């Protein structure tokens, strides 16, 4: 019946068809009653261009709507069909996951007669049928449940090649209907034959998301073939910009085919924003540096802000036998870097554990008062402030001349100068030490610097020796990091925490303390967690309240208290 009505409408001459009433949105956009969709100022037909319109606001609106499930997708589709401009289709073309979700949901919207989103798809197909479809209407029509409408939309897109159509053509190239799939694949091949960056980027991005589908291999193979034969500037453009999935794929393919120069790899290793690309480039650079014995390049990479790059550079130094240089990073902020440095120290005949013990002991011992401090104490308040400012400036200048700014950041807390290397020495002692070193770490639980206290709690947990009496007061520590570490340390020992303390923590004014109380309540079992959840259902912090409500909805899945062999 639907097919008969559609065929009858198409065979009716245009001048005999009943005129569609102007939509409220069309009249509002044009500013006068009775305005038709043709007269909307923002409208662009295929081949038009309105790049001067900023689509960023629309992109944000689409992302916000898509995050609200099926209702949000309906809102996004309604917003797009109302605009129906080139800027709207460009904004949609940057959200590939949204396109795939719309394609999946659009067919389900068509069949229920009373579905709220059915008018949107009906408007798109009607505009396509009447020759009045804008770019968004054509794109939405290509997702219609009726294969004949999808085919007509593909034909319209193929007749006016443009990079904005490429993601939708790649999607239809994996269509289950042959009459839709064949012209879409032909259009994809024709678009990639141009061999320019916009078509290739759009095809590659969408094909990477669809390559696991049963019929998604064709478009992916065509995109890879286009990438292989592309000019080097096009490859560089695809590597340096775009989504992470594309950049990682292009880098891996280019690395296997030898596309990237040493200069390009060094640039990526020093500061690329993607972790996988940066790590792959750093590994290749460090391997080449080892083969060519370039100590200078490896030492330069050890000053990188990224721990992964520093670890690869240190590995290269170790392979070259530069053990003493690698052992200088025993106090590095990176866990893996410290482990590599300890191995280098062992090979160099150095005692890394003695280094950590000495550093932690010095941190626990307050520095002796100097002559300048004694004179400042006997002087007036102005002289005291001046002396303190001078000492701080001197220490900062000395730290600035250190080898690594990352490893030597110094902070003054309660007249105690603590550097990042001092804090990392605690972590190193916990990683390399034994339970006999626990008293050295426990002595720092009352240190005036919050970073030291947090590291001491974390170190006690790693050593497996938890002083419960010292950890309980830290559940109300002024530092949120210390509170979190204390709750994580006490979670494996739920019975060590007084049951009366949990309601007090849940009623605290600070959200980090309430989070710690809820974490400990969950460790005591489902009954205590249920009571704590009821108390925090309407918590002022939206994140904590959402987590509590989610836990209450799945109360049967609350984890059992962890069992660890920890020594008190």
Secondary structure, 3 states (H helix, E strand, C coil): CHHHHHHHHHHCCHHHCCCCCCCHHHHHHHCCCCCCHHHCCCCCCCCCCCCCCCCHHHHHHHHHHHCCHHHHHHHHHHHHHHHCCHHHHHHHHCCHHHHHHHHHHHHHHHHCCCCCCHHHHHHHHHHHHCCCCCHHHHHHHCCCCCHHHHHHHHHHHHHCCCHHHHHHHHHHCCCCCHHHHHHHHHHHHHHHHCCCHHHHHHHHHHHHHHCCCCCCHHHHHHHHHHHHCCCHHHHHHHHHCCCHHHHHHHHHHHHHHCCCCHHHHHHHHHHCCCHHHHHHHHHHHHHHHHHCCCHHHHHHHCCCCCHHHHHHHHHHHHHCCCHHHHHHHCCCCCHHHHHHHHHHHHHCCCCHHHHHHHHHHHHHCCCCCCHHHHHHHHCCHHHHHHHHHHHHHHHHHHHHCCCCCCCCCEEEECCEEEEHHHHHHHHHHHHHCCHHHHHHHHCCCCCCCHHHHHHHHHHHHHHCECCHHHHHHHHHCCCHHHHHHHHHHHHCCHHHCCHHHHHHHHCCCCHHHHHHHHHHHHHCCHHHHHHHHHHHCCCCCHHHHHHHHHHHHCHHHCCCCCCCCCEC
